[in-house]
Amino acid sequence: MRKNIVMYFRKRPLSHDPFATFGTKRSVYHKFFQQGVLRGFNMFIASGEENYRSPLLFRNAFMYSFDHFEPYKQDVYADAVFDRSGGLRFPPKEIGSKVLNCIEFKQLCNDKNAQKNILGKYMPESFCIHTQGDLSACIKKFNRRSKIVLKPARGMQGKGILIDAPSKIAQFHIEDGSEYTLQEFVDTSLGIPKIANSHHDLRVVVVDGEIVLSHVREPKRGSLLANVAQGGSIREIPLDAIPQFIQTVTQEIQSLLDKKYDFPLYSIDFGIKNKTTPFVFELNDQIGFPTETMVGSELFIQRTLDSLKRRVDK
């Protein structure tokens, strides 16, 4: 009997072409579903919390057929789920072995202080900040002439990040009930040999235990934030151009994460200091599909399907 793989969105209008507005990523999504069918799976897309019934039942799903999606009249039992919902409302903990990614891993990626507890040896010096007193005390641990970074522990897309002198950061008001990460500023201005000439962050995407994509992001003029949402640029890096010291650290991190979280799909953002010293900035669990022009798009599709098959077989 053919097994069922469901790609799940929390909010996405479903139709014969639910990816029609995805631009150059549309064809990659379709190829993902096509390759899944060629591997012998029934491939579905589902959307909406109201259409999920625990455990692993989805209503009002659409089934992929050749080059389009068709409404499926029956409930679908998923043998594996590719979670594209974002946030922490899905998946429920009890389906952890069947979903890419499990809720525990999503929670880790949503909490920079939790990441420090696991990956602290690879990260800049960091402190958890809950109160104004925490901020005042921890700021004293940094050189007053250096820059430091204050960022929401659960922020994303570079929102709310402050990079400034300790005397300036000390003036920031910590609201009751909030949580921040205070961190050493990593000076990446010397770039990465043959990849970047100045400030940057380097992202590697890991799927099923293998680096499948990499790109470098560089801030716009006058900014230190490389996030695309903050105006930064992005450029794909060939996998054979990734420095060996980045590959080594990535493999060490994989050995920690893959065993604990069953080979999740994630990215690691690095900053390189003095051209050769890597620091982990953060992990991300919601990885955008590559565009059709990216060299790594085929490997991304195949390894993602490998990871889902791992879950089907459980």
Residue pairs with C-beta under 8 A, 6 or more apart in sequence:
2 40
2 41
2 42
3 40
3 41
3 42
3 79
3 80
3 312
4 41
4 42
4 44
4 76
4 77
4 78
4 79
4 80
5 36
5 41
5 42
5 43
5 44
5 78
5 79
5 80
5 81
5 82
5 308
5 312
6 44
6 45
6 46
6 58
6 61
6 76
6 78
6 80
6 81
6 82
7 33
7 43
7 44
7 45
7 46
7 81
7 82
7 84
8 45
8 46
8 47
8 52
8 58
8 81
8 82
8 83
8 84
8 85
8 90
9 45
9 46
9 47
9 84
9 85
10 47
10 48
10 49
10 85
10 86
10 87
10 89
10 90
11 47
11 48
12 18
12 45
12 47
12 84
13 47
14 45
14 46
14 47
14 60
14 61
14 62
14 69
15 62
15 69
16 62
16 68
16 69
16 70
17 26
17 68
17 69
18 45
18 47
18 62
18 69
19 25
19 26
19 29
19 30
20 26
22 29
22 289
23 291
24 291
24 292
24 293
25 288
25 289
25 290
25 291
25 292
27 292
28 289
28 290
28 291
28 292
28 297
28 300
28 301
29 289
30 67
31 297
31 301
32 289
32 301
32 304
32 305
33 43
33 45
33 64
34 64
34 67
35 301
35 302
35 305
36 43
36 64
36 305
36 308
37 43
37 64
39 305
39 309
41 312
42 63
43 63
43 64
44 58
44 61
44 62
44 63
44 64
44 72
44 76
44 78
45 61
45 62
45 64
45 69
46 52
46 58
46 59
46 60
46 61
46 62
46 76
48 60
49 89
49 90
51 58
51 59
51 60
51 61
52 58
52 59
52 90
53 59
53 75
54 92
54 94
54 95
55 92
55 94
55 95
56 77
56 78
56 79
56 81
56 95
56 98
57 75
57 76
57 77
57 78
58 75
58 76
58 78
59 75
59 76
60 71
60 72
61 72
61 76
62 69
62 70
62 71
62 72
63 69
63 70
63 71
63 72
63 76
78 98
79 98
79 311
79 312
80 98
80 99
80 100
80 308
80 309
80 311
80 312
81 91
81 95
81 98
81 99
81 100
81 311
82 99
82 100
82 304
82 308
83 90
83 91
83 99
83 100
83 101
83 106
84 286
86 286
88 103
88 106
88 107
88 110
90 103
91 99
91 102
91 103
92 103
93 102
93 103
93 104
96 102
96 103
96 104
96 262
97 262
97 311
97 314
98 311
98 314
99 311
100 264
100 265
100 304
100 307
100 308
100 311
101 261
101 264
101 265
101 266
101 285
102 261
102 262
102 264
104 261
105 257
105 261
105 264
105 266
105 285
106 285
107 114
108 114
108 115
108 118
108 261
108 283
108 285
109 115
109 266
109 282
109 283
109 284
109 285
109 286
110 154
110 285
111 153
111 154
112 126
112 151
112 153
112 154
112 181
112 282
113 126
113 128
113 153
113 179
113 181
115 123
115 280
115 282
115 283
116 123
116 126
116 128
116 181
118 256
118 257
119 253
119 256
119 280
119 283
120 126
122 249
122 252
122 253
122 278
122 279
122 280
123 183
123 279
123 280
123 281
124 149
124 183
124 184
124 185
124 186
124 279
124 281
125 141
125 142
125 183
125 184
126 181
126 182
126 183
126 184
127 134
127 138
127 141
127 181
127 182
127 183
128 134
128 153
128 179
128 180
128 181
128 182
129 135
129 138
129 150
129 174
129 179
129 180
129 181
129 182
130 174
130 178
130 179
130 180
131 174
132 173
132 174
134 174
135 150
135 169
135 170
135 172
135 174
135 180
135 182
136 170
138 182
139 148
139 166
139 169
139 170
139 182
142 148
142 166
142 184
143 166
144 165
144 166
144 167
145 165
146 165
146 166
146 184
146 185
147 163
147 164
147 165
147 185
147 187
148 163
148 164
148 165
148 166
148 169
148 182
148 183
148 184
148 185
149 161
149 162
149 163
149 181
149 182
149 183
149 184
149 185
150 161
150 162
150 169
150 172
150 180
150 181
150 182
150 183
151 160
151 161
151 162
151 180
151 181
151 183
152 159
152 160
152 161
152 178
152 179
152 180
152 181
153 179
153 180
153 181
154 179
155 161
157 227
157 229
157 230
158 225
158 226
158 227
158 229
158 230
159 229
161 225
162 168
162 169
162 172
163 185
163 224
163 225
169 182
174 180
186 271
186 273
186 279
186 281
187 273
188 196
188 198
188 199
188 200
188 201
188 271
188 272
188 273
189 198
189 199
190 198
190 272
190 273
190 274
190 275
191 197
191 198
191 199
191 200
191 272
191 275
192 200
192 202
192 216
192 243
192 272
192 275
193 243
193 275
194 241
195 202
195 216
195 237
195 241
195 243
196 202
196 216
196 218
196 272
198 218
199 218
199 219
199 224
199 226
200 216
200 217
200 218
200 219
200 226
200 271
200 272
201 216
201 217
201 226
201 269
201 270
201 271
201 281
202 214
202 215
202 216
202 217
202 237
202 242
202 246
202 269
202 270
202 271
202 272
203 214
203 215
203 216
203 217
203 267
203 268
203 269
203 270
203 284
204 211
204 213
204 214
204 242
204 246
204 250
204 267
204 268
204 270
205 211
205 212
205 213
205 214
205 265
205 266
205 267
205 287
205 296
205 300
206 212
206 250
206 254
206 265
206 266
206 267
206 268
207 265
207 300
207 303
207 304
207 306
207 307
208 263
208 265
208 303
208 304
208 306
208 307
208 310
209 254
209 258
209 263
210 299
210 303
211 239
211 242
211 247
211 250
212 239
212 296
212 299
212 300
212 303
213 236
213 239
213 290
213 294
213 296
213 299
213 300
214 236
214 237
214 238
214 239
214 241
214 242
214 296
215 234
215 235
215 236
215 237
216 234
216 235
216 237
217 226
217 227
217 228
217 232
217 233
217 234
217 235
218 226
218 232
218 233
218 235
219 225
219 226
219 230
219 231
219 232
220 230
220 231
220 232
220 233
223 230
223 231
223 232
225 231
225 232
226 232
228 234
236 290
236 294
236 295
236 296
238 295
239 296
243 272
243 276
245 276
245 278
246 270
246 272
246 278
249 270
249 278
249 280
250 268
253 268
253 280
257 264
257 266
257 283
258 264
262 310
262 311
263 307
263 310
264 285
265 285
265 287
265 304
265 307
266 283
266 284
266 285
266 287
267 283
267 284
267 287
268 280
268 282
268 283
269 280
269 281
269 282
269 283
269 284
270 278
270 279
270 280
270 281
271 278
271 279
271 281
272 278
272 279
273 279
289 297
289 300
290 296
290 297
290 300
291 297
